[in-house]
Amino acid sequence: MKVLINNKPTETQAQTIAELATELNLPQAGVAIATNNQMIPRAAWQETTIGEGTNIVIIKAACGG
């Protein structure tokens, strides 16, 4: 299915946020994900489904100042 990840059209087979995080090899910590402008708590990633056209924003923490 096609989704938008950080405003970039992306093809994915993932059905949930957790599957998407695995598919994208995201780190276990320091990552926040929002779908359609709503932050999704990490505890809800497993049951949060994504569908065709979902707008996903992934924010990774960075060290520095």
TAJORA-V538325 format. One record per residue. N is the residue number from 1. RES is the residue in one letter. NEAR is the number of other ideal C-beta (glycine too) atoms within 10 Angstrom. Layout:
n & res & near
N & RES & NEAR
N & RES & NEAR
//
This chain:
n & res & near
1 & M & 13
2 & K & 10
3 & V & 19
4 & L & 14
5 & I & 16
6 & N & 10
7 & N & 8
8 & K & 8
9 & P & 9
10 & T & 14
11 & E & 7
12 & T & 16
13 & Q & 8
14 & A & 17
15 & Q & 13
16 & T & 15
17 & I & 24
18 & A & 18
19 & E & 16
20 & L & 24
21 & A & 19
22 & T & 12
23 & E & 12
24 & L & 15
25 & N & 6
26 & L & 16
27 & P & 9
28 & Q & 7
29 & A & 7
30 & G & 11
31 & V & 15
32 & A & 13
33 & I & 23
34 & A & 14
35 & T & 18
36 & N & 13
37 & N & 7
38 & Q & 8
39 & M & 11
40 & I & 18
41 & P & 9
42 & R & 14
43 & A & 8
44 & A & 13
45 & W & 17
46 & Q & 11
47 & E & 10
48 & T & 18
49 & T & 11
50 & I & 21
51 & G & 10
52 & E & 7
53 & G & 11
54 & T & 18
55 & N & 14
56 & I & 22
57 & V & 16
58 & I & 15
59 & I & 12
60 & K & 9
61 & A & 9
62 & A & 7
63 & C & 5
64 & G & 3
65 & G & 3
//
